[in-house]
Amino acid sequence: MKLNKISKVLLPLVAASVLAPTVAYAANNESKATIDFRLRYESVEQDNALKDADALTLRTRLNFTTANYQNFSAFVEFEDSRAVGVEDYNDTNGNNTEYSVIADPETTELDQAYVKYAANGVIAKVGRQVITFDNHRFVGHVGWRQDKQTFDAASFNYKANDKLDMTYAYVTKRNRIFGEEKDLDAKDHLINIGYKTALGKLSAYSYMLEVDEGADNSLDTYGVRFAGSEKHGKNKWVYAFEYATQESESGSVEYDADYMLAELGYVVNGITIKGGYELLGSDDGEYGFSTPLATLHAFNGWTDQFLTTPKEGLTDMYVSVSGKAYGGKWSVVYHDFNADEDSDTVDDLGDELGISYGRAFNKTFSGGIKFAAYGEGDSGAGKVDTDKLWVWVGAKF
């Protein structure tokens, strides 16, 4: 056991030393190799019986892109996540369950490996790959966690012209953020069509999901999104509007729910002020709208209280202010959460305040700090006061 643990800790360093000559070689030809490190401290304090969690983790990512040959190329990427000295946290895989959750389990895996064809407006990929659409609300890579989400899939994108592009992907496996033991076999069909107008981009999508577990199930979502900006003198308006409907089936149980988003902002002197309303609807208080492939950390608060939508549904009214300072970017975000279908015990779902700052020091090094505080609402919602802090540094070669 000790030898195995030592080997896993040394793997990123050994792999880096092996790949370093490849980086130098790639610089002189059409191939490309990169090494990417992110060292992050995360703490979680919750007002419950769980112990406060602390984690210092190092993510190492190594990748290589081959030269193009007759419109074909290949890409391979390995990813490793290790706890470095501080590992007092529940990693979601049954370790240290007396602590609060920090969803960064130790893992080493093949993160991506695909063959790509690109010519005449067509990009086709077969193999393990990142797939994202629009703002990651429905399909994303969850890059915030140390082990990002990828998919075993065949994907096809056709860009007809500067305005119209269409993507279809068939997914056979969801490689999630919790390590290989929690990946899911799937039969997912993902369709996204985008059209650029003078005022913004219009997207129409259909995401038909099925977990391949031997039992009848489906999660079908159909929607439209419009997002863009409009100049106003030296300043500009920014906006986004979206609507989707969802049908969920599990055995003989069926539910329907709706999704809506309305967001409006104004950019003045480099400061963006934005307000929005997001609804993840409920089916009579029995089912909440679900987005299992999303980059969930980017929505409904950074303390991740609503990774799963409550059966009562969720409304999120939020306001944010962001800008640039000292070579980096800062933001302040406030959320007010409520149930879509309230009950005698669940209506107020709490609120959250988040503050962040991050910057690149040069082309190689970057860093940042982020803090979020969630205040509980009605006791029947099952949430508690939660504070989370992150501090990180990164390097890419």
C-alpha positions, 0 to 999 in steps of 0.5 A: 500500500505504501509503495503504491501511494508513493508511486502515485505521488511520484507519477506526475514528476516522472511523467513531467521529466519524460515529457519535457524533451517532447515539449522541446521537440514539439516546439520545432515541428507541427506537434504540440505538447503541454504540461499544466499544474494546479496546486489548490487549497480548499476549506469547507466549514458547515454548521452541522456535525461534520468536521471542517474539511481542508484539502491541498491538492495538486492536479497535473495534466500532460497532453500531446497533439500530433501533427496534421496528416491529410486532415487527420490528427490525434490528441492524448491527455493524462490527468492526475490529482493528488492530496499533498500533505493536507487531506482532511476531507470527504473525497466522495469515494468513501474516505474520511466521511466524518469530514465535509465534502471536497470533491477532488478524489485522488485519481490517475486516468486517461483524460482524453484520447481521440482522433480528429478529422478537420476539413471543409467546415467539418470537425469530427472526433472519435474517442474520449474528449471534452464536449461543451455547449453554450455557457456550459449550463447543460453540457460542460467540462466541470474544469473547476474540479481537479478531475474534469469531466470528459466523454467517450463519444463520437462528435461531428461539427459542421460550420456551414459559414460564419453564422451557422454551425451544427453539432451532434455527439453520441456519448457512450460513457460519462467520465465524471469528476469523482474518479473512474469508479463513478463513471457512467455508461450512457446512450446520450444524443446531444444536438446543438445548432447555433446561428449568429445574428447582429444582436447575438447568438441564437442556439437551439438544442436537444439533449436526450440522455440515458444511463445505460444501467439495464433499467428503463430511463431517459432525460430529454431536454429541448430548448432555445437560448439567445445571448449577445451584446449591444454597444451603447456609446463607449459602453454596452448592454449584455443579455441572455434569455433561455427556455427549455422543457424537460421530460424525465422517465424512470421505469413507470415514473414520469415527470415534466419540468421547465427551465427559464433564464433572463439576464441583463447587464451593463458594462461601463468603464470596464465594470460589468453590473448584471442581474438575472433570474434563473428557474429550474422548475418543479413538477408539483413539488415532486421533481426538480429540473435536472442538468447532470452534464453541466458545469454546475459550480458556475451556477446557483452559488459557489458553495454548491448547495444545488448540484441536485435541484430540490424536488420543489424546484429552484428560483435563483435571483442574482446580481453581480459586479465584476471588473479588472484590477492590478492585472487580474479580474475580480467579481462579487455575486449575491444569490437569493434562492427560493423554491419554485413549488413551495410547501409547508416546510420548504419555501426560502432556500437561503442566500449566498455571497461570493467574492473572487479574484484571479490573475495571470502573472505571465504566460506561465504562472497564474493564481487566485483566491475565492470565498463564498458564504451560504446562509440557510433558509427554511429548516425543511430544505435540509441546508446549513450555513456553509463557508468555502475558501479556495486559494490556488496557483497554476503553471503551464509549460 
